[in-house]
């Protein structure tokens, strides 16, 4: 009788946690929120200055820059994190000019912001790089126009996947960092998303031609050409929606806004 009772209790908890997991995933992508404004996103991304109050002058300069140049890119019905330094920009997230044209998109956000896979793929690398900090490289297969989609998710904090893991579009893969401690983050919490075609294997990293995870670092693909809804149309991941193979969705969960 005791064994039967124990089995019943275990079965109950197994079913409970299964439904709880499903509910939680739905909650992540379907909960309604009040829409944030650019100022809120900028403040949340500048947490480094909270820990370094002596840089108040620099904080004011970067905050004003963020408010002016962060792009509101939310599709209708959603609120998504702004892009502060877009593909092709000559300025970084901290107002300073770049040495080269920007090869990715920099999306600002708060500590522990969830990061999701932009398409199905396989994790090639999960590493802590000296300048970039936490970085994932995922092979997302072929684009709809036949290009390789070797994607860098740079400046992340906690990893939620491991090397060689297979991921599905929308899977949680990492979080934005709590602390912004690495030089390439430029004191602004953000995700750097960049698409190359030729991965640098670990044993190739010290060889000429390999620069920060991909061999075609300065010839990267423009992410805005591959959104699921069409070029330059930011596309949110929506659970159970079918997406054209070889396209991408936004790397952070989109928040449905209240009507």
Secondary structure as a PSIPRED ss2 file (coil, helix, strand):
# PSIPRED VFORMAT (PSIPRED V4.0)

   1 X C   1.000  0.000  0.000
   2 X H   0.000  1.000  0.000
   3 X H   0.000  1.000  0.000
   4 X H   0.000  1.000  0.000
   5 X H   0.000  1.000  0.000
   6 X H   0.000  1.000  0.000
   7 X H   0.000  1.000  0.000
   8 X H   0.000  1.000  0.000
   9 X H   0.000  1.000  0.000
  10 X H   0.000  1.000  0.000
  11 X H   0.000  1.000  0.000
  12 X H   0.000  1.000  0.000
  13 X H   0.000  1.000  0.000
  14 X H   0.000  1.000  0.000
  15 X H   0.000  1.000  0.000
  16 X H   0.000  1.000  0.000
  17 X H   0.000  1.000  0.000
  18 X H   0.000  1.000  0.000
  19 X H   0.000  1.000  0.000
  20 X H   0.000  1.000  0.000
  21 X H   0.000  1.000  0.000
  22 X H   0.000  1.000  0.000
  23 X H   0.000  1.000  0.000
  24 X H   0.000  1.000  0.000
  25 X H   0.000  1.000  0.000
  26 X H   0.000  1.000  0.000
  27 X H   0.000  1.000  0.000
  28 X H   0.000  1.000  0.000
  29 X H   0.000  1.000  0.000
  30 X H   0.000  1.000  0.000
  31 X C   1.000  0.000  0.000
  32 X E   0.000  0.000  1.000
  33 X E   0.000  0.000  1.000
  34 X C   1.000  0.000  0.000
  35 X C   1.000  0.000  0.000
  36 X C   1.000  0.000  0.000
  37 X C   1.000  0.000  0.000
  38 X H   0.000  1.000  0.000
  39 X H   0.000  1.000  0.000
  40 X H   0.000  1.000  0.000
  41 X H   0.000  1.000  0.000
  42 X H   0.000  1.000  0.000
  43 X H   0.000  1.000  0.000
  44 X H   0.000  1.000  0.000
  45 X H   0.000  1.000  0.000
  46 X C   1.000  0.000  0.000
  47 X H   0.000  1.000  0.000
  48 X H   0.000  1.000  0.000
  49 X H   0.000  1.000  0.000
  50 X H   0.000  1.000  0.000
  51 X C   1.000  0.000  0.000
  52 X C   1.000  0.000  0.000
  53 X H   0.000  1.000  0.000
  54 X H   0.000  1.000  0.000
  55 X H   0.000  1.000  0.000
  56 X H   0.000  1.000  0.000
  57 X H   0.000  1.000  0.000
  58 X H   0.000  1.000  0.000
  59 X H   0.000  1.000  0.000
  60 X H   0.000  1.000  0.000
  61 X H   0.000  1.000  0.000
  62 X H   0.000  1.000  0.000
  63 X H   0.000  1.000  0.000
  64 X H   0.000  1.000  0.000
  65 X H   0.000  1.000  0.000
  66 X H   0.000  1.000  0.000
  67 X H   0.000  1.000  0.000
  68 X H   0.000  1.000  0.000
  69 X H   0.000  1.000  0.000
  70 X C   1.000  0.000  0.000
  71 X E   0.000  0.000  1.000
  72 X C   1.000  0.000  0.000
  73 X C   1.000  0.000  0.000
  74 X C   1.000  0.000  0.000
  75 X C   1.000  0.000  0.000
  76 X C   1.000  0.000  0.000
  77 X C   1.000  0.000  0.000
  78 X E   0.000  0.000  1.000
  79 X E   0.000  0.000  1.000
  80 X C   1.000  0.000  0.000
  81 X C   1.000  0.000  0.000
  82 X C   1.000  0.000  0.000
  83 X E   0.000  0.000  1.000
  84 X E   0.000  0.000  1.000
  85 X E   0.000  0.000  1.000
  86 X C   1.000  0.000  0.000
  87 X C   1.000  0.000  0.000
  88 X C   1.000  0.000  0.000
  89 X C   1.000  0.000  0.000
  90 X C   1.000  0.000  0.000
  91 X E   0.000  0.000  1.000
  92 X C   1.000  0.000  0.000
  93 X C   1.000  0.000  0.000
  94 X C   1.000  0.000  0.000
  95 X C   1.000  0.000  0.000
  96 X C   1.000  0.000  0.000
  97 X E   0.000  0.000  1.000
  98 X C   1.000  0.000  0.000
  99 X C   1.000  0.000  0.000
 100 X C   1.000  0.000  0.000
 101 X C   1.000  0.000  0.000
 102 X C   1.000  0.000  0.000
 103 X C   1.000  0.000  0.000
 104 X E   0.000  0.000  1.000
 105 X E   0.000  0.000  1.000
 106 X E   0.000  0.000  1.000
 107 X E   0.000  0.000  1.000
 108 X E   0.000  0.000  1.000
 109 X C   1.000  0.000  0.000
 110 X C   1.000  0.000  0.000
 111 X C   1.000  0.000  0.000
 112 X C   1.000  0.000  0.000
 113 X C   1.000  0.000  0.000
 114 X E   0.000  0.000  1.000
 115 X E   0.000  0.000  1.000
 116 X E   0.000  0.000  1.000
 117 X C   1.000  0.000  0.000
 118 X C   1.000  0.000  0.000
 119 X C   1.000  0.000  0.000
 120 X C   1.000  0.000  0.000
 121 X E   0.000  0.000  1.000
 122 X E   0.000  0.000  1.000
 123 X E   0.000  0.000  1.000
 124 X E   0.000  0.000  1.000
 125 X E   0.000  0.000  1.000
 126 X E   0.000  0.000  1.000
 127 X E   0.000  0.000  1.000
 128 X E   0.000  0.000  1.000
 129 X E   0.000  0.000  1.000
 130 X C   1.000  0.000  0.000
 131 X C   1.000  0.000  0.000
 132 X C   1.000  0.000  0.000
 133 X E   0.000  0.000  1.000
 134 X E   0.000  0.000  1.000
 135 X E   0.000  0.000  1.000
 136 X E   0.000  0.000  1.000
 137 X E   0.000  0.000  1.000
 138 X E   0.000  0.000  1.000
 139 X E   0.000  0.000  1.000
 140 X E   0.000  0.000  1.000
 141 X E   0.000  0.000  1.000
 142 X E   0.000  0.000  1.000
 143 X C   1.000  0.000  0.000
 144 X C   1.000  0.000  0.000
 145 X C   1.000  0.000  0.000
 146 X C   1.000  0.000  0.000
 147 X C   1.000  0.000  0.000
 148 X E   0.000  0.000  1.000
 149 X E   0.000  0.000  1.000
 150 X E   0.000  0.000  1.000
 151 X E   0.000  0.000  1.000
 152 X E   0.000  0.000  1.000
 153 X E   0.000  0.000  1.000
 154 X E   0.000  0.000  1.000
 155 X E   0.000  0.000  1.000
 156 X E   0.000  0.000  1.000
 157 X E   0.000  0.000  1.000
 158 X E   0.000  0.000  1.000
 159 X E   0.000  0.000  1.000
 160 X C   1.000  0.000  0.000
 161 X C   1.000  0.000  0.000
 162 X C   1.000  0.000  0.000
 163 X C   1.000  0.000  0.000
 164 X C   1.000  0.000  0.000
 165 X C   1.000  0.000  0.000
 166 X E   0.000  0.000  1.000
 167 X E   0.000  0.000  1.000
 168 X C   1.000  0.000  0.000
 169 X C   1.000  0.000  0.000
 170 X C   1.000  0.000  0.000
 171 X C   1.000  0.000  0.000
 172 X E   0.000  0.000  1.000
 173 X E   0.000  0.000  1.000
 174 X E   0.000  0.000  1.000
 175 X E   0.000  0.000  1.000
 176 X E   0.000  0.000  1.000
 177 X C   1.000  0.000  0.000
 178 X C   1.000  0.000  0.000
 179 X C   1.000  0.000  0.000
 180 X C   1.000  0.000  0.000
 181 X C   1.000  0.000  0.000
 182 X C   1.000  0.000  0.000
 183 X H   0.000  1.000  0.000
 184 X H   0.000  1.000  0.000
 185 X H   0.000  1.000  0.000
 186 X C   1.000  0.000  0.000
 187 X C   1.000  0.000  0.000
 188 X C   1.000  0.000  0.000
 189 X C   1.000  0.000  0.000
 190 X E   0.000  0.000  1.000
 191 X E   0.000  0.000  1.000
 192 X E   0.000  0.000  1.000
 193 X E   0.000  0.000  1.000
 194 X E   0.000  0.000  1.000
 195 X E   0.000  0.000  1.000
 196 X E   0.000  0.000  1.000
 197 X C   1.000  0.000  0.000
 198 X C   1.000  0.000  0.000
 199 X E   0.000  0.000  1.000
 200 X C   1.000  0.000  0.000
 201 X C   1.000  0.000  0.000
 202 X H   0.000  1.000  0.000
 203 X H   0.000  1.000  0.000
 204 X H   0.000  1.000  0.000
 205 X C   1.000  0.000  0.000
 206 X C   1.000  0.000  0.000
 207 X C   1.000  0.000  0.000
 208 X C   1.000  0.000  0.000
 209 X C   1.000  0.000  0.000
 210 X C   1.000  0.000  0.000
 211 X E   0.000  0.000  1.000
 212 X C   1.000  0.000  0.000
 213 X C   1.000  0.000  0.000
 214 X E   0.000  0.000  1.000
 215 X C   1.000  0.000  0.000
 216 X C   1.000  0.000  0.000
 217 X H   0.000  1.000  0.000
 218 X H   0.000  1.000  0.000
 219 X H   0.000  1.000  0.000
 220 X C   1.000  0.000  0.000
 221 X E   0.000  0.000  1.000
 222 X C   1.000  0.000  0.000
 223 X H   0.000  1.000  0.000
 224 X H   0.000  1.000  0.000
 225 X H   0.000  1.000  0.000
 226 X C   1.000  0.000  0.000
 227 X E   0.000  0.000  1.000
 228 X C   1.000  0.000  0.000
 229 X C   1.000  0.000  0.000
 230 X C   1.000  0.000  0.000
 231 X C   1.000  0.000  0.000
 232 X C   1.000  0.000  0.000
 233 X C   1.000  0.000  0.000
 234 X C   1.000  0.000  0.000
 235 X C   1.000  0.000  0.000
 236 X C   1.000  0.000  0.000
 237 X C   1.000  0.000  0.000
 238 X C   1.000  0.000  0.000
 239 X C   1.000  0.000  0.000
 240 X C   1.000  0.000  0.000
 241 X C   1.000  0.000  0.000
 242 X C   1.000  0.000  0.000
 243 X C   1.000  0.000  0.000
 244 X C   1.000  0.000  0.000
 245 X C   1.000  0.000  0.000
 246 X C   1.000  0.000  0.000
 247 X C   1.000  0.000  0.000
 248 X E   0.000  0.000  1.000
 249 X C   1.000  0.000  0.000
 250 X C   1.000  0.000  0.000
 251 X C   1.000  0.000  0.000
 252 X E   0.000  0.000  1.000
 253 X C   1.000  0.000  0.000
 254 X C   1.000  0.000  0.000
 255 X E   0.000  0.000  1.000
 256 X E   0.000  0.000  1.000
 257 X E   0.000  0.000  1.000
 258 X C   1.000  0.000  0.000
 259 X C   1.000  0.000  0.000
